[in-house]
Amino acid sequence: MIHAFLLVILLGDIQDRTNPMYFRNINDCNYFAKRVVKKYGNYYNLPKNHTVTAYCKPAWISSNTKSLY
């Protein structure tokens, strides 16, 4: 078992749990969290269900987890 960082992505209020991504390093996880929420255009009045939130959460996982980057 090792400590890792889970990239959590929320689309509106729904969390996508289908393909978890774990990172060994918090900086790598934060890089992808920052890039996932990047939007281009004029989004001042964006509906709540179209918003995207991403953050990194510490996790305790098996060292042979396939989605560990």
Distance bins in CASP14 RR format, pairs under 12 A and 6 or more apart:
PFRMAT RR
TARGET T0000
AUTHOR 0000-0000-0000
RMODE 2
METHOD distances of the structure
MODEL  1
1 59 0 0 0 0 0 1 0 0 0 0 0
1 60 1 0 1 0 0 0 0 0 0 0 0
1 61 1 0 0 1 0 0 0 0 0 0 0
1 62 1 0 0 1 0 0 0 0 0 0 0
1 63 1 0 0 1 0 0 0 0 0 0 0
1 64 0 0 0 0 0 1 0 0 0 0 0
1 65 0 0 0 0 1 0 0 0 0 0 0
1 68 0 0 0 0 0 1 0 0 0 0 0
2 22 0 0 0 0 1 0 0 0 0 0 0
2 23 0 0 0 0 0 1 0 0 0 0 0
2 24 1 0 0 1 0 0 0 0 0 0 0
2 25 0 0 0 0 0 1 0 0 0 0 0
2 58 0 0 0 0 0 1 0 0 0 0 0
2 59 0 0 0 0 1 0 0 0 0 0 0
2 60 1 0 0 1 0 0 0 0 0 0 0
2 61 1 0 0 1 0 0 0 0 0 0 0
2 62 1 0 0 1 0 0 0 0 0 0 0
2 63 1 0 1 0 0 0 0 0 0 0 0
2 64 0 0 0 0 1 0 0 0 0 0 0
2 65 0 0 0 0 1 0 0 0 0 0 0
2 68 0 0 0 0 1 0 0 0 0 0 0
3 22 0 0 0 0 1 0 0 0 0 0 0
3 23 0 0 0 0 0 1 0 0 0 0 0
3 24 0 0 0 0 1 0 0 0 0 0 0
3 25 0 0 0 0 0 1 0 0 0 0 0
3 26 0 0 0 0 0 1 0 0 0 0 0
3 29 0 0 0 0 0 1 0 0 0 0 0
3 56 0 0 0 0 0 1 0 0 0 0 0
3 57 0 0 0 0 0 1 0 0 0 0 0
3 58 1 0 0 1 0 0 0 0 0 0 0
3 59 1 0 0 1 0 0 0 0 0 0 0
3 60 1 0 0 1 0 0 0 0 0 0 0
3 61 0 0 0 0 1 0 0 0 0 0 0
3 62 0 0 0 0 0 1 0 0 0 0 0
3 63 0 0 0 0 0 1 0 0 0 0 0
3 65 0 0 0 0 0 1 0 0 0 0 0
3 68 0 0 0 0 0 1 0 0 0 0 0
4 20 0 0 0 0 1 0 0 0 0 0 0
4 21 0 0 0 0 1 0 0 0 0 0 0
4 22 1 0 1 0 0 0 0 0 0 0 0
4 23 1 0 0 1 0 0 0 0 0 0 0
4 24 1 0 0 1 0 0 0 0 0 0 0
4 25 0 0 0 0 1 0 0 0 0 0 0
4 26 0 0 0 0 1 0 0 0 0 0 0
4 28 0 0 0 0 0 1 0 0 0 0 0
4 29 0 0 0 0 1 0 0 0 0 0 0
4 56 0 0 0 0 1 0 0 0 0 0 0
4 57 0 0 0 0 1 0 0 0 0 0 0
4 58 1 0 0 1 0 0 0 0 0 0 0
4 59 1 0 1 0 0 0 0 0 0 0 0
4 60 1 0 0 1 0 0 0 0 0 0 0
4 61 1 0 1 0 0 0 0 0 0 0 0
4 62 0 0 0 0 1 0 0 0 0 0 0
4 63 0 0 0 0 1 0 0 0 0 0 0
4 65 1 0 0 1 0 0 0 0 0 0 0
4 67 0 0 0 0 1 0 0 0 0 0 0
4 68 1 0 0 1 0 0 0 0 0 0 0
4 69 0 0 0 0 1 0 0 0 0 0 0
5 20 0 0 0 0 0 1 0 0 0 0 0
5 21 0 0 0 0 1 0 0 0 0 0 0
5 22 1 0 0 1 0 0 0 0 0 0 0
5 23 1 0 1 0 0 0 0 0 0 0 0
5 24 1 0 0 1 0 0 0 0 0 0 0
5 25 1 0 0 1 0 0 0 0 0 0 0
5 26 1 0 1 0 0 0 0 0 0 0 0
5 27 0 0 0 0 1 0 0 0 0 0 0
5 28 0 0 0 0 1 0 0 0 0 0 0
5 29 1 0 1 0 0 0 0 0 0 0 0
5 30 0 0 0 0 1 0 0 0 0 0 0
5 31 0 0 0 0 0 1 0 0 0 0 0
5 32 0 0 0 0 0 1 0 0 0 0 0
5 33 0 0 0 0 1 0 0 0 0 0 0
5 54 0 0 0 0 0 1 0 0 0 0 0
5 55 0 0 0 0 1 0 0 0 0 0 0
5 56 1 0 1 0 0 0 0 0 0 0 0
5 57 1 0 0 1 0 0 0 0 0 0 0
5 58 1 0 0 1 0 0 0 0 0 0 0
5 59 1 0 0 1 0 0 0 0 0 0 0
5 60 0 0 0 0 0 1 0 0 0 0 0
5 61 0 0 0 0 1 0 0 0 0 0 0
5 67 0 0 0 0 0 1 0 0 0 0 0
5 68 0 0 0 0 0 1 0 0 0 0 0
5 69 0 0 0 0 1 0 0 0 0 0 0
6 15 0 0 0 0 0 1 0 0 0 0 0
6 16 0 0 0 0 0 1 0 0 0 0 0
6 17 0 0 0 0 1 0 0 0 0 0 0
6 19 0 0 0 0 0 1 0 0 0 0 0
6 20 1 0 1 0 0 0 0 0 0 0 0
6 21 1 0 0 1 0 0 0 0 0 0 0
6 22 1 0 1 0 0 0 0 0 0 0 0
6 23 0 0 0 0 1 0 0 0 0 0 0
6 24 0 0 0 0 0 1 0 0 0 0 0
6 26 0 0 0 0 0 1 0 0 0 0 0
6 29 1 0 0 1 0 0 0 0 0 0 0
6 32 0 0 0 0 0 1 0 0 0 0 0
6 33 0 0 0 0 0 1 0 0 0 0 0
6 54 0 0 0 0 0 1 0 0 0 0 0
6 55 0 0 0 0 1 0 0 0 0 0 0
6 56 1 0 0 1 0 0 0 0 0 0 0
6 57 1 0 1 0 0 0 0 0 0 0 0
6 58 1 0 0 1 0 0 0 0 0 0 0
6 59 1 0 1 0 0 0 0 0 0 0 0
6 60 0 0 0 0 0 1 0 0 0 0 0
6 61 0 0 0 0 1 0 0 0 0 0 0
6 65 0 0 0 0 0 1 0 0 0 0 0
6 67 0 0 0 0 1 0 0 0 0 0 0
6 68 0 0 0 0 0 1 0 0 0 0 0
6 69 0 0 0 0 0 1 0 0 0 0 0
7 15 0 0 0 0 0 1 0 0 0 0 0
7 16 0 0 0 0 1 0 0 0 0 0 0
7 17 0 0 0 0 0 1 0 0 0 0 0
7 19 0 0 0 0 0 1 0 0 0 0 0
7 20 1 0 0 1 0 0 0 0 0 0 0
7 21 1 0 1 0 0 0 0 0 0 0 0
7 22 1 0 0 1 0 0 0 0 0 0 0
7 23 1 0 0 1 0 0 0 0 0 0 0
7 25 0 0 0 0 0 1 0 0 0 0 0
7 26 0 0 0 0 0 1 0 0 0 0 0
7 28 0 0 0 0 1 0 0 0 0 0 0
7 29 1 0 1 0 0 0 0 0 0 0 0
7 30 0 0 0 0 1 0 0 0 0 0 0
7 31 0 0 0 0 1 0 0 0 0 0 0
7 32 1 0 1 0 0 0 0 0 0 0 0
7 33 1 0 1 0 0 0 0 0 0 0 0
7 34 0 0 0 0 0 1 0 0 0 0 0
7 35 0 0 0 0 0 1 0 0 0 0 0
7 36 1 0 0 1 0 0 0 0 0 0 0
7 37 0 0 0 0 0 1 0 0 0 0 0
7 53 0 0 0 0 0 1 0 0 0 0 0
7 54 1 0 0 1 0 0 0 0 0 0 0
7 55 0 0 0 0 1 0 0 0 0 0 0
7 56 1 0 0 1 0 0 0 0 0 0 0
7 57 0 0 0 0 1 0 0 0 0 0 0
7 58 0 0 0 0 0 1 0 0 0 0 0
7 59 0 0 0 0 0 1 0 0 0 0 0
7 67 0 0 0 0 1 0 0 0 0 0 0
7 68 0 0 0 0 0 1 0 0 0 0 0
7 69 0 0 0 0 1 0 0 0 0 0 0
8 14 0 0 0 0 0 1 0 0 0 0 0
8 15 1 0 0 1 0 0 0 0 0 0 0
8 16 0 0 0 0 1 0 0 0 0 0 0
8 17 0 0 0 0 1 0 0 0 0 0 0
8 20 0 0 0 0 1 0 0 0 0 0 0
8 21 0 0 0 0 1 0 0 0 0 0 0
8 22 0 0 0 0 0 1 0 0 0 0 0
8 23 0 0 0 0 0 1 0 0 0 0 0
8 29 0 0 0 0 1 0 0 0 0 0 0
8 30 0 0 0 0 0 1 0 0 0 0 0
8 32 0 0 0 0 0 1 0 0 0 0 0
8 33 0 0 0 0 1 0 0 0 0 0 0
8 36 0 0 0 0 0 1 0 0 0 0 0
8 37 0 0 0 0 0 1 0 0 0 0 0
8 52 0 0 0 0 0 1 0 0 0 0 0
8 53 0 0 0 0 1 0 0 0 0 0 0
8 54 1 0 0 1 0 0 0 0 0 0 0
8 55 1 0 1 0 0 0 0 0 0 0 0
8 56 1 0 0 1 0 0 0 0 0 0 0
8 57 1 0 1 0 0 0 0 0 0 0 0
8 58 0 0 0 0 0 1 0 0 0 0 0
8 59 0 0 0 0 1 0 0 0 0 0 0
9 15 1 0 0 1 0 0 0 0 0 0 0
9 16 1 0 1 0 0 0 0 0 0 0 0
9 17 0 0 0 0 1 0 0 0 0 0 0
9 18 0 0 0 0 0 1 0 0 0 0 0
9 19 0 0 0 0 0 1 0 0 0 0 0
9 20 0 0 0 0 1 0 0 0 0 0 0
9 21 0 0 0 0 1 0 0 0 0 0 0
9 29 0 0 0 0 0 1 0 0 0 0 0
9 32 0 0 0 0 1 0 0 0 0 0 0
9 33 0 0 0 0 1 0 0 0 0 0 0
9 35 0 0 0 0 0 1 0 0 0 0 0
9 36 1 0 0 1 0 0 0 0 0 0 0
9 37 0 0 0 0 1 0 0 0 0 0 0
9 51 0 0 0 0 0 1 0 0 0 0 0
9 52 1 0 0 1 0 0 0 0 0 0 0
9 53 1 0 0 1 0 0 0 0 0 0 0
9 54 1 0 1 0 0 0 0 0 0 0 0
9 55 0 0 0 0 1 0 0 0 0 0 0
9 56 0 0 0 0 0 1 0 0 0 0 0
9 57 0 0 0 0 0 1 0 0 0 0 0
10 16 1 0 0 1 0 0 0 0 0 0 0
10 17 0 0 0 0 0 1 0 0 0 0 0
10 33 0 0 0 0 0 1 0 0 0 0 0
10 36 0 0 0 0 0 1 0 0 0 0 0
10 37 0 0 0 0 1 0 0 0 0 0 0
10 48 0 0 0 0 0 1 0 0 0 0 0
10 49 0 0 0 0 0 1 0 0 0 0 0
10 50 0 0 0 0 0 1 0 0 0 0 0
10 51 1 0 0 1 0 0 0 0 0 0 0
10 52 1 0 0 1 0 0 0 0 0 0 0
10 53 1 0 1 0 0 0 0 0 0 0 0
10 54 1 0 0 1 0 0 0 0 0 0 0
10 55 0 0 0 0 1 0 0 0 0 0 0
10 57 0 0 0 0 0 1 0 0 0 0 0
11 17 0 0 0 0 0 1 0 0 0 0 0
11 18 0 0 0 0 0 1 0 0 0 0 0
11 36 0 0 0 0 0 1 0 0 0 0 0
11 37 0 0 0 0 0 1 0 0 0 0 0
11 47 0 0 0 0 0 1 0 0 0 0 0
11 48 0 0 0 0 0 1 0 0 0 0 0
11 49 1 0 0 1 0 0 0 0 0 0 0
11 50 0 0 0 0 1 0 0 0 0 0 0
11 51 1 0 0 1 0 0 0 0 0 0 0
11 52 1 0 1 0 0 0 0 0 0 0 0
11 53 0 0 0 0 1 0 0 0 0 0 0
11 54 0 0 0 0 1 0 0 0 0 0 0
12 37 0 0 0 0 0 1 0 0 0 0 0
12 46 0 0 0 0 1 0 0 0 0 0 0
12 47 0 0 0 0 1 0 0 0 0 0 0
12 48 1 0 1 0 0 0 0 0 0 0 0
12 49 1 0 1 0 0 0 0 0 0 0 0
12 50 1 0 0 1 0 0 0 0 0 0 0
12 51 1 0 1 0 0 0 0 0 0 0 0
12 52 1 0 0 1 0 0 0 0 0 0 0
12 53 1 0 0 1 0 0 0 0 0 0 0
12 54 0 0 0 0 0 1 0 0 0 0 0
13 47 0 0 0 0 0 1 0 0 0 0 0
13 48 1 0 0 1 0 0 0 0 0 0 0
13 49 1 0 0 1 0 0 0 0 0 0 0
13 50 0 0 0 0 0 1 0 0 0 0 0
13 51 0 0 0 0 1 0 0 0 0 0 0
13 52 0 0 0 0 0 1 0 0 0 0 0
13 53 0 0 0 0 1 0 0 0 0 0 0
14 48 0 0 0 0 0 1 0 0 0 0 0
14 49 0 0 0 0 1 0 0 0 0 0 0
14 50 0 0 0 0 0 1 0 0 0 0 0
14 51 0 0 0 0 0 1 0 0 0 0 0
14 52 0 0 0 0 0 1 0 0 0 0 0
14 53 0 0 0 0 0 1 0 0 0 0 0
15 52 0 0 0 0 0 1 0 0 0 0 0
15 53 0 0 0 0 1 0 0 0 0 0 0
15 54 0 0 0 0 0 1 0 0 0 0 0
15 55 0 0 0 0 0 1 0 0 0 0 0
15 57 0 0 0 0 0 1 0 0 0 0 0
16 36 0 0 0 0 0 1 0 0 0 0 0
16 52 0 0 0 0 0 1 0 0 0 0 0
16 53 0 0 0 0 0 1 0 0 0 0 0
16 54 0 0 0 0 0 1 0 0 0 0 0
17 67 0 0 0 0 0 1 0 0 0 0 0
18 67 0 0 0 0 0 1 0 0 0 0 0
19 65 0 0 0 0 0 1 0 0 0 0 0
19 66 0 0 0 0 0 1 0 0 0 0 0
19 67 1 0 0 1 0 0 0 0 0 0 0
20 29 0 0 0 0 0 1 0 0 0 0 0
20 56 0 0 0 0 0 1 0 0 0 0 0
20 57 0 0 0 0 0 1 0 0 0 0 0
20 59 0 0 0 0 1 0 0 0 0 0 0
20 61 0 0 0 0 1 0 0 0 0 0 0
20 65 0 0 0 0 1 0 0 0 0 0 0
20 66 0 0 0 0 0 1 0 0 0 0 0
20 67 1 0 1 0 0 0 0 0 0 0 0
20 68 0 0 0 0 1 0 0 0 0 0 0
20 69 0 0 0 0 0 1 0 0 0 0 0
21 28 0 0 0 0 1 0 0 0 0 0 0
21 29 0 0 0 0 1 0 0 0 0 0 0
21 31 0 0 0 0 0 1 0 0 0 0 0
21 32 1 0 0 1 0 0 0 0 0 0 0
21 33 0 0 0 0 1 0 0 0 0 0 0
21 36 0 0 0 0 1 0 0 0 0 0 0
21 54 0 0 0 0 0 1 0 0 0 0 0
21 56 0 0 0 0 1 0 0 0 0 0 0
21 57 0 0 0 0 0 1 0 0 0 0 0
21 59 0 0 0 0 0 1 0 0 0 0 0
21 61 0 0 0 0 0 1 0 0 0 0 0
21 65 0 0 0 0 0 1 0 0 0 0 0
21 66 0 0 0 0 0 1 0 0 0 0 0
21 67 1 0 1 0 0 0 0 0 0 0 0
21 68 0 0 0 0 1 0 0 0 0 0 0
21 69 1 0 0 1 0 0 0 0 0 0 0
22 28 0 0 0 0 0 1 0 0 0 0 0
22 29 0 0 0 0 1 0 0 0 0 0 0
22 32 0 0 0 0 0 1 0 0 0 0 0
22 56 0 0 0 0 1 0 0 0 0 0 0
22 57 0 0 0 0 1 0 0 0 0 0 0
22 58 0 0 0 0 0 1 0 0 0 0 0
22 59 1 0 0 1 0 0 0 0 0 0 0
22 60 0 0 0 0 0 1 0 0 0 0 0
22 61 1 0 1 0 0 0 0 0 0 0 0
22 62 0 0 0 0 1 0 0 0 0 0 0
22 63 0 0 0 0 0 1 0 0 0 0 0
22 64 0 0 0 0 0 1 0 0 0 0 0
22 65 1 0 1 0 0 0 0 0 0 0 0
22 66 0 0 0 0 1 0 0 0 0 0 0
22 67 1 0 1 0 0 0 0 0 0 0 0
22 68 1 0 1 0 0 0 0 0 0 0 0
22 69 1 0 0 1 0 0 0 0 0 0 0
23 29 1 1 0 0 0 0 0 0 0 0 0
23 30 0 0 0 0 1 0 0 0 0 0 0
23 31 0 0 0 0 1 0 0 0 0 0 0
23 32 1 0 0 1 0 0 0 0 0 0 0
23 33 0 0 0 0 1 0 0 0 0 0 0
23 56 1 0 0 1 0 0 0 0 0 0 0
23 57 0 0 0 0 0 1 0 0 0 0 0
23 58 0 0 0 0 0 1 0 0 0 0 0
23 59 0 0 0 0 1 0 0 0 0 0 0
23 61 0 0 0 0 0 1 0 0 0 0 0
23 65 0 0 0 0 0 1 0 0 0 0 0
23 67 0 0 0 0 1 0 0 0 0 0 0
23 68 1 0 0 1 0 0 0 0 0 0 0
23 69 1 0 1 0 0 0 0 0 0 0 0
24 56 0 0 0 0 0 1 0 0 0 0 0
24 58 0 0 0 0 0 1 0 0 0 0 0
24 59 0 0 0 0 0 1 0 0 0 0 0
24 61 0 0 0 0 0 1 0 0 0 0 0
24 63 0 0 0 0 0 1 0 0 0 0 0
24 65 0 0 0 0 0 1 0 0 0 0 0
24 67 0 0 0 0 0 1 0 0 0 0 0
24 68 1 0 0 1 0 0 0 0 0 0 0
24 69 1 0 0 1 0 0 0 0 0 0 0
25 31 0 0 0 0 1 0 0 0 0 0 0
25 32 0 0 0 0 0 1 0 0 0 0 0
25 56 0 0 0 0 1 0 0 0 0 0 0
25 68 0 0 0 0 0 1 0 0 0 0 0
25 69 0 0 0 0 1 0 0 0 0 0 0
26 32 0 0 0 0 0 1 0 0 0 0 0
26 33 0 0 0 0 1 0 0 0 0 0 0
26 55 0 0 0 0 0 1 0 0 0 0 0
26 56 1 0 0 1 0 0 0 0 0 0 0
26 57 0 0 0 0 0 1 0 0 0 0 0
26 58 0 0 0 0 1 0 0 0 0 0 0
26 59 0 0 0 0 0 1 0 0 0 0 0
27 33 0 0 0 0 0 1 0 0 0 0 0
27 34 0 0 0 0 0 1 0 0 0 0 0
27 56 0 0 0 0 1 0 0 0 0 0 0
27 69 0 0 0 0 0 1 0 0 0 0 0
28 34 0 0 0 0 0 1 0 0 0 0 0
28 35 0 0 0 0 0 1 0 0 0 0 0
28 56 0 0 0 0 1 0 0 0 0 0 0
28 68 0 0 0 0 0 1 0 0 0 0 0
28 69 1 0 0 1 0 0 0 0 0 0 0
29 35 0 0 0 0 0 1 0 0 0 0 0
29 36 0 0 0 0 0 1 0 0 0 0 0
29 54 0 0 0 0 1 0 0 0 0 0 0
29 55 0 0 0 0 1 0 0 0 0 0 0
29 56 1 1 0 0 0 0 0 0 0 0 0
29 57 0 0 0 0 1 0 0 0 0 0 0
29 58 0 0 0 0 1 0 0 0 0 0 0
29 59 0 0 0 0 0 1 0 0 0 0 0
29 68 0 0 0 0 0 1 0 0 0 0 0
29 69 0 0 0 0 1 0 0 0 0 0 0
30 36 0 0 0 0 0 1 0 0 0 0 0
30 37 0 0 0 0 0 1 0 0 0 0 0
30 54 0 0 0 0 1 0 0 0 0 0 0
30 55 0 0 0 0 1 0 0 0 0 0 0
30 56 1 0 1 0 0 0 0 0 0 0 0
30 57 0 0 0 0 0 1 0 0 0 0 0
31 37 0 0 0 0 0 1 0 0 0 0 0
31 38 0 0 0 0 0 1 0 0 0 0 0
31 54 0 0 0 0 0 1 0 0 0 0 0
31 56 0 0 0 0 1 0 0 0 0 0 0
31 69 0 0 0 0 0 1 0 0 0 0 0
32 38 0 0 0 0 0 1 0 0 0 0 0
32 54 1 0 0 1 0 0 0 0 0 0 0
32 55 0 0 0 0 0 1 0 0 0 0 0
32 56 0 0 0 0 1 0 0 0 0 0 0
32 69 0 0 0 0 1 0 0 0 0 0 0
33 52 0 0 0 0 0 1 0 0 0 0 0
33 53 0 0 0 0 1 0 0 0 0 0 0
33 54 1 1 0 0 0 0 0 0 0 0 0
33 55 1 0 1 0 0 0 0 0 0 0 0
33 56 1 0 1 0 0 0 0 0 0 0 0
33 57 0 0 0 0 0 1 0 0 0 0 0
34 52 0 0 0 0 0 1 0 0 0 0 0
34 53 0 0 0 0 0 1 0 0 0 0 0
34 54 1 0 0 1 0 0 0 0 0 0 0
34 55 0 0 0 0 1 0 0 0 0 0 0
34 56 0 0 0 0 0 1 0 0 0 0 0
35 52 0 0 0 0 0 1 0 0 0 0 0
35 54 0 0 0 0 1 0 0 0 0 0 0
36 52 1 0 0 1 0 0 0 0 0 0 0
36 53 0 0 0 0 1 0 0 0 0 0 0
36 54 1 0 1 0 0 0 0 0 0 0 0
36 55 0 0 0 0 0 1 0 0 0 0 0
36 56 0 0 0 0 0 1 0 0 0 0 0
37 43 0 0 0 0 0 1 0 0 0 0 0
37 46 0 0 0 0 0 1 0 0 0 0 0
37 50 0 0 0 0 0 1 0 0 0 0 0
37 51 0 0 0 0 1 0 0 0 0 0 0
37 52 1 0 1 0 0 0 0 0 0 0 0
37 53 1 0 0 1 0 0 0 0 0 0 0
37 54 1 0 1 0 0 0 0 0 0 0 0
37 55 0 0 0 0 1 0 0 0 0 0 0
38 52 0 0 0 0 1 0 0 0 0 0 0
38 54 0 0 0 0 1 0 0 0 0 0 0
39 46 0 0 0 0 1 0 0 0 0 0 0
39 50 0 0 0 0 1 0 0 0 0 0 0
39 51 0 0 0 0 1 0 0 0 0 0 0
39 52 1 0 0 1 0 0 0 0 0 0 0
39 53 0 0 0 0 0 1 0 0 0 0 0
39 54 0 0 0 0 0 1 0 0 0 0 0
43 50 0 0 0 0 1 0 0 0 0 0 0
43 51 0 0 0 0 1 0 0 0 0 0 0
43 52 0 0 0 0 0 1 0 0 0 0 0
45 51 0 0 0 0 0 1 0 0 0 0 0
46 52 0 0 0 0 1 0 0 0 0 0 0
59 65 0 0 0 0 1 0 0 0 0 0 0
59 67 0 0 0 0 0 1 0 0 0 0 0
59 68 0 0 0 0 0 1 0 0 0 0 0
61 67 0 0 0 0 1 0 0 0 0 0 0
61 68 1 0 0 1 0 0 0 0 0 0 0
62 68 0 0 0 0 1 0 0 0 0 0 0
END
